[in-house]
Amino acid sequence: MATPPLPPATQRLVGLLLIFSGALLGIGLLLRVAVGAYSWNAGRPDSPSAFMLSVNLVGLLASGLLMRVGLRMRRGTSVHRNPNADEIL
């Protein structure tokens, strides 16, 4: 059984919260990447590995996708595919 869609006001609020959380996550990860890249370039012994820098960059990508989902919820433009349509995917 599918859940009913959210009311428009609630959907806009959830979209706004997703945008804010994605922006805050992006700012935090951007600062972590900047500090990690600087200390890695300086050759400090406590510098993060390339793997951790890559993980932080993937987190930046995830924060961008989170903001994109929030914008789509705010706009109310959700595209649902008709499973019975005779079309090429």
N, C-alpha and C positions, 0 to 999 in steps of 0.2 A: 504494500500500500504506500503510495507516494505521499509525502508530506505536502500540505497546502502551501502556496506561496505566501511570503510575508506581506503584510500591508505596506503600501507605498512609503508611509512615514518611517516605519521601522526599517525598511530596506534602505532608505536614504541615510538613516542613522548608522546602520551597520556598515554601509559603504564609507561613510566619513571616518568611522573608527578604524576600518581597514587601511584607509589612506594614511591616517595619523600613525598607526602602528608600523606600517611599511616605511614611512619617512623616518621615524625615530630609529628603527632597526637599521636603515640605510646609513644614517648619520653615525651611529655607533660603530658599525662595521667599517665605514670609510675611515674613521679615526684609527681603528685597529690596524687596517691595512697600511695607512700612512706611517704610523709609528713602527710597525713591523718591517716595512720596506726600508725605512730609514736606518733602523738598527741592524738590519741584515746587510745593507750596503756599507755601513760603518764597520762591519766585521766584529761586532761585540760577541762575547761568548754566550750571552743569554738571548741571542737573537732567535726568532722563531724559524722553523724549517720552511722550506718551499711548500711542503704539503699544507702546513697551517695557513700560509698566505693564500694558497689555492682554495682552501676551505672557506676562508673569509671572503674571497672573491665570489665564490658560489653563493654565499649568504647574501652578498650584495645583489646578485641576480634574483634571488628569492624575494628580497625586499622590493625590487622593482615589479616583480610579478604580483606581489601582494597589493601594491598600490594600483596596478592595472585592474585587478579584480574589484578593488574598492571603487574605482572610477566607473567600471561597468555596472556595478550595483547602484551607484548614485544616479547614473543616467537612465537606468532601467532598460538597457538594450541587451537583453539576453537572447541569444539565438539558439533555439532548440531545433534539432534536426528531427524531421518526421521519419520514423523508422519504416513506414509503409510506402514512402515515396520511391518511385522508380527512377533513381538517379545514380550517377557514378560518384563514388566518394573520392 
